[in-house]
Amino acid sequence: MRYCVFSMYKILLFAACLSSLACQSGNQVSGLKVLIGATAVLQAGTNPIQDSVIVISGATIRAAGIRKDVPIPQDSERTDLTGKWVVPVSGGQIAPGEPADLFILNASPSGAPAIGAPARRMIHGQWN
């Protein structure tokens, strides 16, 4: 009887450990960042696209385009940028394979109204 109780205890402890590991792995974010809803200027001199989605993996842009054309990964950190503008840093572009170096602006980059400093900045996929 004593051996049976000890074995049952070991089984329950093992099951609890497995359950804990499963919960932890289910809550991990994949490392993907998704910028949703902004008007994006993909490259200097091109027309902006409204309601954009930009998917960033590490320091690199993985996908960019109109929301209906770009799938949003389930396990991702999402930032709603509705009403904002996303532009690449000077000389850059927002395209797959490009560095995730972006400015988030509160208004159109044309200067109406005055834009001042960027509302936010992303350098190599990290918010600054």
N, C-alpha and C positions, 0 to 999 in steps of 0.2 A: 504494500500500500504506500509506503514511504517513497519508494522508487517511482511509482506512478504519479504521485503529486509533484515530485521534483521534475519529471519529464514533462508534465503538463505545464509547469511553470516555465521551463525552457522554451516550449512551443509558443506559449503566449508572449513571452519576451521577444522571441524571434519575429512573430507576427506584428508586434507593436513597432519594432524597428523597421520592418518592411513598409508598414503603413506610413510611418514618419518620412521615410525616404521618398515614397510615392507622392506625398503631399508637397514636399519641398521641390521636387523636380517639376511638378505641375504648376508651381507658382513662379518659376524662373522665367524671366523675359529673355527672348531670343537674342537680344542685342540689336534688334532692328528698331529704328526710329521712323515714324511716319508723320509727315507734316501734311495736314488736311485742310482744304477749304480756301487757301489763299489764292490771290491772283499772282501768278508766277511769270516772270520774264525769264524764259529759258536761255536766251542769249541776247546780248546787246544788239539792238536794231530789229528784233523780231517782235511780232505782235504778242502781247501778254495773253495767257490763258487763264480763264476764271475757273474757280472751284477745282483747283489742282490737287494732286496727290504726289508727294515726293517720298520715296522709300529710301532710307539710308542704312547701309550695313557697314558698321565700323566707321571708317573715315571716307567711304566711297558711296556715291549715289548708285543705287541699284535700279531704280525705275523712276520715271517722272512723266506726268501728263495729266489729262483730264480725268476726273474722278471715275467716270463711267468706263474708262479704258485701262485703269491701273488697279489691279487687285490689292486690297489692304491685307497684309499678313495678320492672322489671328493673334499670334503671340508677339505683339510689338508694343513699344512705347509710343502712344499717339499724342500729338499736339494739335489742337484745333486752332487754326490761324485764320478763321473766317474774318473778313474785313481787313486783313493785312496784305502786304505785298512781299513776295520773296524774290530776291534778285541775287545773281552770283556775284562774288567779289570781282573787282575790276579785272577784265581780261578772261574771266572764266565763263563757264556755261553750266546749266543744269541739265545733265544728260547721264545715262548709265555709263559707269566707268570713270566718271569725273570725280575729283575731290569734292567732298561735302563742305565747301567753303561758301557760306551764304549770309546775306543780310536779310533781316526781317524788318520791314518798314511799316509805319503806321499810315502812310499815304503813298500815292503814286510817285514813282521815281522821277516823273516829269517836273516835280517841284510844286505842284498845285494841290494843296497848300504846301508851305515850306516843310521839308521833311526833317531837317535837323539831323541829329545823331540817330543811328539805327535803333529800333526798339529792342532788338536782340541780334546776336551774332552767333553763327555756328562756324567753328574752324575745325577742320578734319573730323567732322561728325560730332564734335563736343560743343555744348552750349557755353558761351563765354559771357 
